[in-house]
Amino acid sequence: MQSEYADSLYYDPVGDQKRSELRDYHERETVRLYRSQYASKMLALTERLSQHGCITPNVRYRLENPTEPQDIEYIVARLGSLCRCSSED
């Protein structure tokens, strides 16, 4: 149903604006859900990683303050690399 709606926007004269609004909403909702479900866990994890010198202050800030879906992708990639390193020990 949602893809049919998105497809219909291509034939709508103001479709670009509607697609842009839909994309912006989706990005805000993704970040909101991430923060509501994972932010407290991420704060605890970054505190421990920081104490042990495993991450820089810049990385810590980025992990704790996602504002776009690309930030969440970055977090997932960083966590994946940390998990691979710890499983190799």
VMD Tcl script that draws the C-alpha trace (Angstrom):
set ca {
  {0.00 0.00 0.00}
  {2.75 2.45 0.94}
  {4.72 1.70 -2.24}
  {1.55 2.28 -4.31}
  {1.22 5.66 -2.63}
  {4.89 6.48 -3.31}
  {4.48 5.37 -6.94}
  {1.42 7.59 -7.33}
  {3.51 10.60 -6.31}
  {5.50 10.29 -9.53}
  {2.38 11.22 -11.47}
  {1.39 14.03 -9.10}
  {2.47 17.56 -10.14}
  {3.59 18.28 -6.57}
  {4.99 14.79 -6.11}
  {8.55 15.97 -5.51}
  {7.48 17.98 -2.51}
  {5.35 15.15 -1.17}
  {8.19 12.63 -1.64}
  {10.54 15.01 0.14}
  {8.13 15.40 3.05}
  {7.62 11.64 3.22}
  {11.40 11.04 3.22}
  {11.93 13.68 5.92}
  {9.21 12.13 8.06}
  {10.73 8.67 7.65}
  {14.19 9.94 8.63}
  {12.87 11.72 11.73}
  {10.87 8.65 12.73}
  {13.90 6.36 12.29}
  {16.01 8.55 14.59}
  {13.15 8.88 17.10}
  {12.69 5.11 17.29}
  {16.43 4.55 17.65}
  {16.63 7.06 20.50}
  {13.60 5.65 22.31}
  {14.78 2.05 22.08}
  {18.59 2.19 22.18}
  {19.86 5.56 23.42}
  {20.24 4.59 27.08}
  {22.08 1.39 26.16}
  {24.35 3.32 23.82}
  {25.14 5.85 26.54}
  {26.20 3.10 28.93}
  {28.27 1.39 26.25}
  {30.04 4.57 25.11}
  {30.85 5.43 28.73}
  {32.61 2.08 29.17}
  {34.37 2.27 25.83}
  {35.53 5.78 26.61}
  {36.86 4.80 30.04}
  {39.01 2.11 28.43}
  {40.24 4.39 25.65}
  {38.52 2.36 22.94}
  {36.87 5.35 21.25}
  {37.76 8.98 20.71}
  {35.64 11.86 22.03}
  {34.50 12.59 18.44}
  {33.37 9.00 17.91}
  {31.65 9.01 21.28}
  {29.74 12.19 20.39}
  {28.62 10.73 17.08}
  {27.51 7.48 18.73}
  {25.53 9.33 21.38}
  {23.93 11.99 19.15}
  {22.51 10.54 15.96}
  {20.48 13.04 13.96}
  {20.06 11.23 10.63}
  {19.62 7.64 9.47}
  {23.21 7.78 8.16}
  {24.36 8.30 11.75}
  {22.55 5.12 12.76}
  {24.23 3.27 9.88}
  {27.56 4.55 11.20}
  {26.70 3.31 14.70}
  {25.80 -0.13 13.38}
  {29.08 -0.32 11.45}
  {31.12 0.73 14.52}
  {29.33 -1.76 16.76}
  {29.87 -4.48 14.17}
  {33.61 -3.79 14.09}
  {33.78 -3.78 17.90}
  {31.94 -7.09 18.06}
  {34.26 -8.66 15.49}
  {37.31 -7.47 17.44}
  {36.03 -8.80 20.74}
  {35.10 -12.20 19.24}
  {38.62 -12.59 17.84}
  {40.20 -12.27 21.30}
}
mol new
graphics top color blue
foreach p $ca { graphics top sphere $p radius 0.5 }
foreach p [lrange $ca 0 end-1] q [lrange $ca 1 end] { graphics top cylinder $p $q radius 0.2 }
display resetview
